[in-house]
Amino acid sequence: MAIKTVMKPKVINWYQIEPILSKIDVIEPMKQGFIDYSKGLAEIPPVGELIMEDPPGDVHIKYGYLKGGKHYVIKIASGFVGNNELGIKPGQGMMLLFDIKTGQPLSILIDEANLTDIRTGIAGAITSSELASKNVDEVLIVGTGVQARYQTKYICQEMGISKVLLWGRDESKIDKLSNDIKSDNINVEIEKNLESAVRSSKLIITTTSARSPLVNSEWVQPGTHITAVGSDTHDKCELDYNILAKADLVVADSIEQNVLRGEIHQALKHNAINEADLIEIGCIFENPQKGRKNDEDITVADLTGVAVQDLVIAEAVYNTFDELND
């Protein structure tokens, strides 16, 4: 039997991806991806991880597929904080999309980790929208990096937020972020004191790479929702684990993954919460009755990033690029 010529994968660089993002809507597909994951319809192996010490950095490899789908994805994304001093974006990486029936590589998305940042921003927005009190009209963003920018962009789009409060440890970075956000005609206020900012906020998104808690449990008031997206390794930690202990609802993107990394991992390590009490965001997207019960609940979502998010956005980019270049 003659062997068919192997199709060369399409190499799509970031400069080709960025112009088509406005034509891509992954909000509902990502929600469905989380639902399918929580229903056991996804095959997602444990995260591959490399931790660098000199210079400090981390590399994450995430991969998986949805049963009945057309593709599987392998995503490599790194974060090297010292890159800023070199004039290089801290996040780097690519996504590889394959035909699930043959294993043939279909596309190499050299996205410089931008798609990871975008899908994380979208996940934070749809999770916060689902779990926060419906009367919230402002958000406190903790952090000054790329993810702070994306969380702000997508939470304002998804929830119609009218005011953004910013807190960060680096004054020059917080000023740059503030000016960037203001260019989108968003009302921005820089907070100098994190404690008072937390005490007065009902929606908080943390986006740092901190390895010791920034937000104290005593500061968090009834009715607050916190989405934590910065802690994606076993040693990162943005929240006092007692926040999760006092919360009425603790939500994971992947319980299997969160017990090993992130805020939930830290709280479990200190016996502050029980794994049996956790619920995945996919279960809440499918049945919102399992989410916030009233406006006085304290809710926490710990998002460590799941490969179904990478699959959804990689497929969307590949399909859109294909349609526009036929």
VEXDREN-2710 file (C-alpha; in Angstrom, 1 decimal):
% VEXDREN-2710
k/r/px/py/pz
1/MET/0.0/0.0/0.0
2/ALA/1.3/3.4/-1.0
3/ILE/2.1/5.7/1.9
4/LYS/0.5/9.1/1.6
5/THR/2.8/12.2/1.7
6/VAL/2.9/13.7/5.1
7/MET/1.3/17.1/5.2
8/LYS/3.7/19.8/6.5
9/PRO/2.3/21.5/9.6
10/LYS/1.4/25.2/9.3
11/VAL/3.8/27.4/11.2
12/ILE/1.8/30.4/12.4
13/ASN/3.8/33.1/14.2
14/TRP/2.5/35.7/16.7
15/TYR/2.6/38.5/14.2
16/GLN/0.1/36.4/12.1
17/ILE/-2.0/35.4/15.1
18/GLU/-2.5/38.8/16.6
19/PRO/-4.5/40.4/13.7
20/ILE/-7.1/37.6/13.7
21/LEU/-7.8/37.5/17.4
22/SER/-10.7/39.9/17.0
23/LYS/-12.4/37.3/14.8
24/ILE/-12.1/34.6/17.5
25/ASP/-14.6/34.1/20.3
26/VAL/-13.7/31.3/22.7
27/ILE/-15.9/32.3/25.7
28/GLU/-18.6/29.6/25.2
29/PRO/-16.2/27.0/23.9
30/MET/-14.0/27.5/26.9
31/LYS/-16.9/27.2/29.3
32/GLN/-17.9/24.0/27.5
33/GLY/-14.3/22.8/27.7
34/PHE/-14.3/23.2/31.4
35/ILE/-17.7/21.4/31.6
36/ASP/-16.4/18.5/29.5
37/TYR/-13.3/18.3/31.6
38/SER/-15.3/18.0/34.8
39/LYS/-17.6/15.4/33.2
40/GLY/-14.6/13.2/32.6
41/LEU/-14.6/13.7/28.8
42/ALA/-11.0/15.0/28.7
43/GLU/-7.6/13.2/28.8
44/ILE/-5.2/15.5/30.6
45/PRO/-2.0/14.0/31.9
46/PRO/-0.1/15.6/34.9
47/VAL/1.7/18.9/34.1
48/GLY/5.3/18.6/33.0
49/GLU/7.4/21.1/34.8
50/LEU/11.0/22.4/34.8
51/ILE/12.0/24.8/37.6
52/MET/15.1/26.9/36.9
53/GLU/17.2/28.5/39.7
54/ASP/19.8/30.5/37.8
55/PRO/18.3/32.5/36.2
56/PRO/15.0/31.9/38.0
57/GLY/12.3/30.6/35.7
58/ASP/9.8/27.9/35.1
59/VAL/8.6/25.9/32.1
60/HIS/5.2/24.2/32.0
61/ILE/4.2/21.5/29.5
62/LYS/0.5/20.9/29.3
63/TYR/-1.2/18.5/26.8
64/GLY/-4.4/16.7/26.3
65/TYR/-7.6/16.2/24.2
66/LEU/-11.4/15.9/24.5
67/LYS/-13.0/12.6/23.7
68/GLY/-14.7/12.8/20.4
69/GLY/-12.7/15.8/19.3
70/LYS/-10.6/16.3/16.2
71/HIS/-7.3/17.4/17.8
72/TYR/-4.9/17.0/20.6
73/VAL/-2.6/19.8/21.8
74/ILE/0.8/20.1/23.4
75/LYS/1.6/23.5/24.9
76/ILE/5.0/24.6/26.2
77/ALA/5.1/27.9/28.1
78/SER/7.8/29.4/30.2
79/GLY/8.2/32.4/32.5
80/PHE/11.6/34.0/33.2
81/VAL/11.2/37.0/35.4
82/GLY/14.6/38.4/34.5
83/ASN/13.7/38.7/30.9
84/ASN/12.3/42.2/31.6
85/GLU/15.9/43.5/32.2
86/LEU/16.9/42.0/28.9
87/GLY/14.1/43.7/27.0
88/ILE/12.5/40.3/26.4
89/LYS/8.9/39.3/27.3
90/PRO/9.0/37.1/30.4
91/GLY/6.6/34.5/28.9
92/GLN/7.7/32.5/25.9
93/GLY/6.4/29.3/24.3
94/MET/4.3/27.7/21.6
95/MET/1.3/25.4/21.0
96/LEU/1.4/22.3/18.8
97/LEU/-1.8/21.0/17.3
98/PHE/-2.1/17.5/16.0
99/ASP/-4.7/15.4/14.2
100/ILE/-6.2/13.1/16.8
101/LYS/-6.8/10.2/14.3
102/THR/-3.4/10.1/12.7
103/GLY/-1.0/12.0/15.0
104/GLN/0.0/14.2/12.1
105/PRO/1.1/17.7/13.2
106/LEU/-1.3/20.3/11.8
107/SER/0.1/23.5/13.2
108/ILE/2.9/25.0/15.2
109/LEU/1.7/28.2/16.9
110/ILE/4.7/30.2/17.9
111/ASP/2.7/32.5/20.0
112/GLU/5.4/33.7/22.5
113/ALA/3.1/32.5/25.3
114/ASN/0.6/35.2/24.3
115/LEU/-2.2/32.6/23.8
116/THR/-1.5/31.2/27.2
117/ASP/-1.9/34.7/28.7
118/ILE/-5.1/35.3/26.7
119/ARG/-6.8/32.0/27.6
120/THR/-5.8/32.6/31.3
121/GLY/-7.4/36.1/31.1
122/ILE/-10.5/34.7/29.6
123/ALA/-10.7/31.9/32.1
124/GLY/-10.3/34.4/35.0
125/ALA/-13.1/36.6/33.5
126/ILE/-15.7/33.9/33.0
127/THR/-14.9/32.4/36.4
128/SER/-15.2/35.7/38.2
129/SER/-18.4/36.6/36.3
130/GLU/-19.9/33.3/37.4
131/LEU/-18.9/33.5/41.1
132/ALA/-18.9/37.2/42.0
133/SER/-21.9/39.1/43.3
134/LYS/-24.0/40.4/40.5
135/ASN/-23.9/44.0/41.8
136/VAL/-20.1/44.3/41.6
137/ASP/-19.0/47.2/39.4
138/GLU/-15.3/47.5/40.2
139/VAL/-12.3/45.1/40.5
140/LEU/-9.1/45.1/42.5
141/ILE/-6.2/43.7/40.4
142/VAL/-3.2/42.6/42.5
143/GLY/0.0/42.6/40.3
144/THR/1.6/44.6/37.5
145/GLY/2.6/42.1/34.9
146/VAL/1.2/40.8/31.6
147/GLN/-1.5/38.8/33.3
148/ALA/-2.7/41.8/35.2
149/ARG/-3.3/43.5/31.9
150/TYR/-5.2/40.5/30.4
151/GLN/-7.3/39.9/33.5
152/THR/-8.3/43.6/33.5
153/LYS/-9.1/43.6/29.7
154/TYR/-11.3/40.5/29.8
155/ILE/-13.0/41.1/33.2
156/CYS/-14.1/44.6/32.0
157/GLN/-15.4/43.1/28.8
158/GLU/-17.2/40.2/30.4
159/MET/-18.7/42.0/33.4
160/GLY/-19.0/45.6/32.3
161/ILE/-16.7/46.7/35.1
162/SER/-16.5/50.5/35.3
163/LYS/-13.6/51.0/37.7
164/VAL/-10.3/49.1/38.1
165/LEU/-8.2/49.4/41.3
166/LEU/-4.5/48.5/40.9
167/TRP/-2.0/47.5/43.5
168/GLY/1.6/46.5/42.9
169/ARG/5.0/46.4/44.5
170/ASP/6.8/48.1/41.6
171/GLU/5.8/51.8/41.3
172/SER/7.2/52.1/37.7
173/LYS/5.3/49.0/36.6
174/ILE/2.1/50.0/38.2
175/ASP/2.2/53.5/36.5
176/LYS/2.9/51.8/33.1
177/LEU/0.0/49.4/33.6
178/SER/-2.3/52.2/34.7
179/ASN/-1.5/54.2/31.6
180/ASP/-2.0/51.2/29.4
181/ILE/-5.4/50.4/30.9
182/LYS/-6.5/54.1/30.7
183/SER/-5.9/54.0/27.0
184/ASP/-8.9/51.7/26.8
185/ASN/-11.1/54.4/28.4
186/ILE/-11.3/52.5/31.7
187/ASN/-11.4/54.4/35.0
188/VAL/-8.3/53.4/37.0
189/GLU/-7.2/54.1/40.5
190/ILE/-3.8/53.1/41.9
191/GLU/-4.0/51.8/45.5
192/LYS/-1.1/52.4/47.8
193/ASN/-2.3/50.2/50.7
194/LEU/-3.2/46.6/49.9
195/GLU/-5.0/46.0/53.2
196/SER/-7.5/48.9/52.8
197/ALA/-7.9/48.0/49.1
198/VAL/-8.8/44.4/49.9
199/ARG/-11.1/45.4/52.8
200/SER/-13.1/47.7/50.4
201/SER/-13.2/45.3/47.4
202/LYS/-15.8/42.7/46.6
203/LEU/-14.0/41.3/43.5
204/ILE/-10.3/40.7/43.6
205/ILE/-8.0/39.1/41.0
206/THR/-4.4/38.2/42.0
207/THR/-1.9/37.8/39.2
208/THR/1.6/37.7/40.8
209/SER/4.3/35.1/41.1
210/ALA/4.6/35.6/44.9
211/ARG/5.9/32.7/47.0
212/SER/4.5/34.0/50.3
213/PRO/1.0/35.4/50.9
214/LEU/0.1/38.9/49.9
215/VAL/-3.5/38.9/50.9
216/ASN/-4.3/38.3/54.6
217/SER/-7.5/36.5/55.6
218/GLU/-8.5/39.2/58.1
219/TRP/-8.8/41.7/55.3
220/VAL/-11.3/39.7/53.3
221/GLN/-14.9/40.8/53.9
222/PRO/-18.2/39.0/53.5
223/GLY/-19.5/39.0/49.9
224/THR/-16.0/39.0/48.4
225/HIS/-14.9/36.8/45.5
226/ILE/-11.2/36.2/44.8
227/THR/-9.9/34.7/41.6
228/ALA/-6.3/33.6/42.0
229/VAL/-4.3/33.0/38.8
230/GLY/-0.7/33.6/39.7
231/SER/0.1/30.5/41.7
232/ASP/0.6/27.7/39.2
233/THR/3.4/25.8/40.9
234/HIS/3.7/23.9/44.2
235/ASP/5.6/26.7/45.8
236/LYS/3.8/29.9/44.6
237/CYS/1.3/31.4/47.0
238/GLU/-0.6/34.7/46.8
239/LEU/-3.3/34.1/49.5
240/ASP/-3.2/33.4/53.2
241/TYR/-4.4/29.8/53.3
242/ASN/-6.9/30.9/56.0
243/ILE/-8.8/32.7/53.3
244/LEU/-9.7/29.4/51.8
245/ALA/-10.6/28.0/55.3
246/LYS/-13.1/30.9/55.9
247/ALA/-14.5/30.8/52.4
248/ASP/-18.0/29.5/51.8
249/LEU/-17.0/28.0/48.5
250/VAL/-13.6/27.0/47.1
251/VAL/-13.4/26.3/43.4
252/ALA/-10.7/24.6/41.4
253/ASP/-10.2/24.5/37.6
254/SER/-8.9/21.0/38.1
255/ILE/-9.0/19.3/41.5
256/GLU/-6.5/16.7/40.4
257/GLN/-4.1/19.5/39.5
258/ASN/-4.9/21.9/42.3
259/VAL/-4.1/19.5/45.0
260/LEU/-0.5/19.6/43.7
261/ARG/-0.1/23.3/43.0
262/GLY/-1.6/26.7/43.7
263/GLU/-3.6/28.1/46.6
264/ILE/-5.6/24.9/47.1
265/HIS/-2.4/22.9/47.5
266/GLN/-1.1/25.4/50.1
267/ALA/-4.4/25.2/52.1
268/LEU/-4.5/21.4/51.9
269/LYS/-0.9/21.2/53.1
270/HIS/-1.9/23.2/56.2
271/ASN/-5.0/21.1/56.7
272/ALA/-7.1/24.3/56.3
273/ILE/-9.6/22.7/53.9
274/ASN/-10.8/19.3/52.9
275/GLU/-10.4/18.0/49.3
276/ALA/-13.9/16.6/49.5
277/ASP/-15.4/20.1/49.8
278/LEU/-13.8/21.3/46.6
279/ILE/-15.8/21.8/43.4
280/GLU/-14.6/22.4/39.8
281/ILE/-15.6/25.5/37.8
282/GLY/-16.8/23.2/35.1
283/CYS/-19.5/21.8/37.4
284/ILE/-20.6/25.3/38.2
285/PHE/-20.7/26.4/34.6
286/GLU/-23.0/23.4/33.9
287/ASN/-25.1/24.0/37.0
288/PRO/-24.8/27.6/38.4
289/GLN/-26.9/26.6/41.4
290/LYS/-23.8/25.0/42.8
291/GLY/-22.0/28.4/42.8
292/ARG/-22.5/31.4/45.0
293/LYS/-25.6/31.1/47.2
294/ASN/-26.0/34.7/48.4
295/ASP/-24.3/38.1/48.4
296/GLU/-22.6/37.5/51.7
297/ASP/-20.7/34.4/50.6
298/ILE/-16.9/34.5/50.4
299/THR/-15.8/32.6/47.3
300/VAL/-12.4/31.7/46.0
301/ALA/-11.4/30.3/42.7
302/ASP/-7.9/28.9/42.2
303/LEU/-7.0/28.7/38.5
304/THR/-3.8/26.8/37.7
305/GLY/-4.5/26.4/34.0
306/VAL/-5.9/23.3/32.3
307/ALA/-4.9/21.9/28.8
308/VAL/-8.5/22.1/27.6
309/GLN/-8.1/25.9/27.6
310/ASP/-5.0/25.5/25.3
311/LEU/-6.9/23.1/23.1
312/VAL/-9.8/25.5/22.7
313/ILE/-7.8/28.5/21.8
314/ALA/-5.3/26.6/19.6
315/GLU/-8.2/25.1/17.6
316/ALA/-9.9/28.5/17.2
317/VAL/-6.7/30.2/15.9
318/TYR/-5.9/27.3/13.6
319/ASN/-9.4/27.2/12.1
320/THR/-9.7/30.9/11.7
321/PHE/-6.3/31.2/10.1
322/ASP/-7.3/28.4/7.8
323/GLU/-10.5/30.1/6.7
324/LEU/-8.9/33.4/6.1
325/ASN/-6.0/32.0/4.1
326/ASP/-7.9/29.4/1.9
END
